[in-house]
Amino acid sequence: MSGHRNLRKIKILLQALDDLERPTDYYALDVSRTALERSLQQVPTGTFRHVRCHGLLGTYDDAQEWLGRAGVAGRSKCIVSLGSTISCFSCADAGSFLFGFGALLDSMDKSKGSKCPRKSSMLIGLDACTDGKKVFKAYNDAQGNHAQFILNAIDHANAVLGYSAFDKRDWKVQGEWDKLTRSHSQYLVPQKNINFEGLPIMAGTQLRVIQSHKYNPVEQGQLWTTAGLVEFGRWNNEDRSYGEWSFFLCDEVPRDP
């Protein structure tokens, strides 16, 4: 099971499983039905011979509830996150998030009486580039593609409110790299004073839309310890600015975040 809006990375993994003739049921998770359907269109019926693809519509909390259902709990499972989901949490929240899924898998494995190493596992991708200039350039591209993505928040706000409360022309996107916290933030900044239903938003006020934390080696180890995960595999690019980690859940690991 994984939360993926773009199946480019996961499709490579699914193809490898299919080539190995490994029977697999893949469940993509998304809160948007439209995005979920669009993602699954990338793997239409007949794409694989041994892999079946399904959609789960809901939140991460919904996914945890689904994992505990009869018929699912007794199956071998691997939680997959190959994108930048973990980096969008604070370090503490990231550890708690992974711990929640790990504790659930751990309890289900114990209920089956299995022994370590367990059938359940995790495959986690993590941003590890702490080069501020490189990170800033990635999030603030010259073509403005990422800025347009952030400005979608204005459209979404208007859609939720049911009327055009905000005008994109009144806002600009501002990116900032924080060397101390090793994180990049994208802000929406009004270019003039705005009154929203009696609430003043002054020109120049930074409204953070998203933050992405970049983990150095020390923080990586702290994250896995907090989450109660034991590494058994790692794959990095050449400069180690991005990596994928595989984990088992073992009895020797403290299960208290």
N, C-alpha and C positions, 0 to 999 in steps of 0.2 A: 504494500500500500504506500502511496506517496501523494504529496501535494504538489501538483505540477500544472502550471498554466501553459507551458511550452514543453512538448514531449521530445524535443530534439535530443537531449542527453539520455533520457530514460529509454528512448527507442533503440539506442545503441546497445544498452544493457539487455533489453528484451530480445533483440536480435541474437545476441550472444547466447542467451538461454535457449532460444529456439534452435540455434545451430547445434547446441548440445543435446537437443531433444529432451529438454527438461520440462515436464508438464508444470505450467505456472499460470496462476490467475493474478492478473495485475489490476489493482483498483486505484484509479486516479481520483484525487479529492479536490473539490473546489466549492466555494460558496456561491459561485455564479453558474447558473444552468447554461447560459449562452457560452461562456468560456469553456465549460466542461465539455459541452457538445462539440465545440470547435476543436478542442484538443484531441478528442477521441476520433475526429475525422481524419487525423494524421495516421491512425492505425485502423483502417476499416477492416471488416471481416475478410479473412483471406490473406491478410498481411503475414501472419505467422501460422505455423502448423501445430505448434505445441504450446503456444501462449494465447490465453484469452484475456481480452481487455474489457474492463467494466468502469462505470462511473459512480462515484459517491458524492452526492450533493449535500454539503453541510460544512460545519466548522470543525476544527481540530477536536473540540469537546464531543461533537457528534461522532467523530471517527473513533474516539475512545469507547463511546457507548456501543458502537457497532462492533468493535473488536471483541467485546465481551459477550456478544450474543451466542446463543446455542447454534452450533454448526460452524461457527467461525473460531471460537475460543480454542477448539481442539486441533486446529490445523497449524502447521508450521508457518511462521510469519517472518517477514522482514520489513521493517519500517524504512522507507527510502526518502531522503531529502537531498537532492543533488544540486539544487539552486542556492539562492542566498537567503533562504527563509531564516536560518539561525542567526545570521548577521543582523537581521532587523530587530532582534530583541536586545535588551541590555544584557550584559554578561550574566547577572544574577537570574534574570528571567529566562535566558537561554538554558541555563542549567536546570531550572525548575521545569521548563517545558519538556526537555529530553527526559528528565527524571520521571515525569508523569507517565509518559509512554513506556519507559523502561520498567517502572514499578508495575504497570498493568501487565506487560508481557511476562515479567518475573513471577507474578502471582499466578498467572495462567499456566506457566511452565511447571511451577511447583505443584499445582493442583493435578497435573498429569503424572507427577512422580518422576519427572525426568531428571537427569544429572548433568552437571556442567561438563563440557560446553553444551549449551541448550540449542534447541532447534530454532528458537526465536533470536533475531539479531537485528542490527540497525546498520544502514549505510548512509553516512552523513557527509555532505559537502560543506566546506568552510572557506570563507575568504580570509586569506592570510597576507595580503599585500599591505604593507605599512609604509610604502613609498608615497608620501603625501601628494607629490606632483603627479604621479602616475594615476593615483586614485581620483584626484580632482579632475584630471583630463577625461577620465572614463565617464564620470557623472556629468560633466559639463562640456559635451561635445560641440564642436564648431557648428555643426548643422542644426543644433537645437532640438534634436530628437527627444532627448531625455527631458528637456524643459517642457516640451509639448505633452509628454506623458504626465508630468507633475501637474500641469495646467488642467488635465482631465478632472482633477479634484473639484475645480470650479463647476464644470458641467455636472458632475455627480451631485454636488451640493444643491444646485438648482433643480435637478431632477427629484431629489429627496424632498425639497421644500415645495415643489409643485409650481414654482414660478421663477422668473429670472431675477434672483436677489443680487447676483454678482455678475459683473462684466469682466471677461478675460482681459480686456484692454486696460483695465485699471490695476492689473497685477503683473509682477515680474517674478521669475524664479531665481532664487539666489542659492548657490551651493557654497558650503564651507567645510574645510578639512580641519579637524581638531587634533593637533599633534599629541596633546596630552592624553586624550582618551582613545586615540587611534580610531576615530570614527568620522564619517562624512554625513552631513545633514543637508537636506534639500528643503528650502523654505519658500513659502508664498509670501510676497511682500507687497502690500498695497502702495500704489504710487500717489494716492491722495487720501484724505480722510474719508472714511466710509461709515455710514450709519446703517447698521443692520438691526431692524426691528427694535430701535431704541438703544442698541448697544454700539457705542463708538469704537471703531477700529482705526487708530491713528496711522497716518502715512509713515511708512518705514518700519512698522511693526512686523517682526518675523513670526510667521506661523509655520511651525515645523510640520512637514508632511510625512517625511520618512527619514530614518537614520540608519546607517549601515556601519556596523562595527567590524574592524579588521583584527583578527586574532594573531598575536605573536606566539612563539612556541610555548612560553610559560603559561599564557592564558589558555592555550589549547589543552594543556595538561590539566589545568584547574577546572576547565569546563567538563572534561570527561570524568574527572573525579567527583565533581558535584553531581553530575548526572548518574553516577553509579555505573559507569560503562568501562569495560576492559577491551582495549584495542587488540585486534588480531590481524589487521591488515591496513596498509596505507599506500595511497598512490598520489604522487605530487607531480606538478609540472616542473620544468627545469629550474626555475628560480624559486620554487616552493611558495609562490604567491597564491596558489590555490591547491586544494587537496581533497581527496575522498578518503574517509576512514570507515573501517568495518569494526563492529563491536559485538561481543557476546555479553550476556548478563550473568554474573557469577555470584555464588553465595558468599565469597570472600569479600565482596565489595560492600562497603557501608551503604545502606539504603536510606540514609537520612540527609536530605538536602539542607 
